[in-house]
Amino acid sequence: MQQERRMYRDLKDELLLTKEQIAARVREMGEEITRDYDGMEGELVLVGILKGAIVFFADLIREIDLPLSMDFMAISSYGSATKSSGVVRILKDLDKDIVGKHVLVVEDIIDSGLTLSFLKDNLLSRGAASLKICTLLDKPERRRVDLHVDYAGFQIPDEFVVGYGLDYAETYRNLPDIGVLRPEVYSK
């Protein structure tokens, strides 16, 4: 492990995903999205979910070889907890109208699915021509609602992960890899 970074000390010994594995998968996802939306009539809008998805979002849009626009939303169902409360709040809404546009929601991680299920219904009610969901990490064993994920980078075990935009208490987002946070760090 890369012990030169202080924050790696708070992770379990082995990284879950290296920056090289992430980069390769993001490239593949960009190619898949390009194929799926190529030739489609109408504007493609990627909606990044702040703050966790920002690193993934920035890398992903550079791998999509199509005209697109982007917007951002901030949604919370966690607060400062490590598990979702189930209550979804929109903290920052879209800046643009999405009527008649093809919307691709880009999320960092999906576990219970409650937040994305709420968001999907909300955005479709605004008149989007289509809506798909793209996530870097998927924890299907934690799913509490039926939610179809169109593009998933990696399925991961039910562990508390940080890095590559994912955080604990607003820390660890800047790690280039993804690792499992040691429980003693977040159970203090």
Buried (B, 14 or more C-beta within 10 A) or exposed (E): BEEEBEBBEBBBEEBBBBBEBBEEBBBEBBEBBBEBBEEEEEBBBBBBBBBBBBBBBBBBBEBBEBEBEBBBBBBBBEEEEEEBEEEBEEEEEBEEEBEEBBBBBBBBBBBBBBBBBBBBEBBBEEEBBBBBBBBBBBBBEBBEEEBEBBBBBBEBEEEBBBBBBBBBEEEBBEBBBBBBBBEEBBEE
